[in-house]
Amino acid sequence: MESTSNPRQSISILLVEDEGAVRELLAAILIKKMPDVVIYSADNGRSGLESFKLHSPDITITDIAMPVMDGICMAAEIKSLKPETVIIAVTAYTDTMDLLEAIEIGIDHYLLKPISLEKLFVLIGKVVASKTESFNRKRSEEALRLSEERHQNELRLTNNMLEQRVCERTSDLESALREQESFSYSVSHDLRAPLRHINSFSAILIEEYGAGLPSEARGYLDRVCAASSTMGKLIDHLLELSQMGRTEIKLEAVNLSEMAVQVLGMYQEADSQRCLDSNVAENAVVLGNRVMLRQLLDNLLGNAWKYTSKKPTGRIEFGRTHVSGEEAFFVRDDGAGFDMAYQQRLFCAFERLHGSEFEGIGIGLATSQRIVKRHGGNIWAEGKVGEGATFYFTLPVYF
């Protein structure tokens, strides 16, 4: 016989008792005490075992002395099927051997008849509390798992959106670079043609009519030629600056020390009358693009050469140091220097902190900054008017 109450049960109990009246009374008491309990019943150990296999209840309350199969044998079978099942054995006899055997097979509790309902409900209450705790723990774990899955899904969605935006931005950047390249070509082509005409016709005027021109007119014509020449250099440097953002970086070991010696030697050969005190640190080897790094040193050492030109004996130094724990390289001179209040303008294209006493168009440091940035480094400067300047830069060091 079995009795079922609310289908939303909190616990299920199997009653195995060969006396029908005792079994039905105990079932009625349990249902009255716990309306949500599900009761399964059997009148001997064999039918009790079959009922357990069919329903797998949370608690089995069994008599020990029963026909067909006693409670001890049935409990041993149940424990082999589901070790965590709570088994409460009841008997009218205090047989020590039965008690020892019950303990040996893992029966959880042992009660004497007549059953103390208070003790029985305490034991059942513990099982209910344990089951509730287990259920709440599993529910929390499930909620945590679902939350983690939701978080992972949101993270994947965010990553996908970011990847899409990166692709879109990359596409926009590539398009902008293509437009810049097209513009640079257009500037180069469209401006060079009129410049060639200006230079050509100016040269014809000087060659064929120069002798007959008033000195003032000849002076104007010379200034036209100089201006067109300057504009040609501006166009060349503009193209050079734009190409620094597109040139492919092919890394190799580059000895900056040897390169610095070569650059300074080139300037010295071009102006052998200059007195120069130079010092170049040895074995400054980095990873970088050889052509671009040559341009970098040419710009920095060229500036040092230019701004020390007013001194009887200029001093130029290329060296290495550490700044904030990172190795850095520097080009230092004792030339004209600059006011630190204007240091932010140093690396802007066409920005010049000196007047006409020094030649230049203000593009070299902007190009230098772009080269260093393309290599993943930084560049900055320190100076003082009349006392020289130091340009620092970082690059990947070759070990």
CORMOHU-V552665 format. One record per run of one state. SS is the DSSP state (H for helix, E for strand, L for the rest). FROM is the first residue (numbers start at 1). TO is the last residue. If there is no record, write none. Layout:
BEGIN
[[SS	FROM	TO] [SS	FROM	TO]]
END
This chain:
BEGIN
[[L	1	1] [E	2	4] [L	5	11] [E	12	16] [L	17	19] [H	20	33] [L	34	37] [E	38	42] [L	43	44] [H	45	55] [L	56	58] [E	59	63] [L	64	70] [H	71	81] [L	82	85] [E	86	91] [L	92	95] [H	96	105] [L	106	108] [E	109	112] [L	113	116] [H	117	212] [L	213	214] [H	215	244] [L	245	251] [E	252	255] [H	256	270] [L	271	274] [E	275	280] [L	281	284] [E	285	288] [L	289	289] [H	290	307] [L	308	312] [E	313	323] [L	324	325] [E	326	333] [L	334	339] [H	340	345] [L	346	363] [H	364	374] [L	375	378] [E	379	384] [L	385	387] [E	388	393] [L	394	396] [E	397	397] [L	398	399]]
END
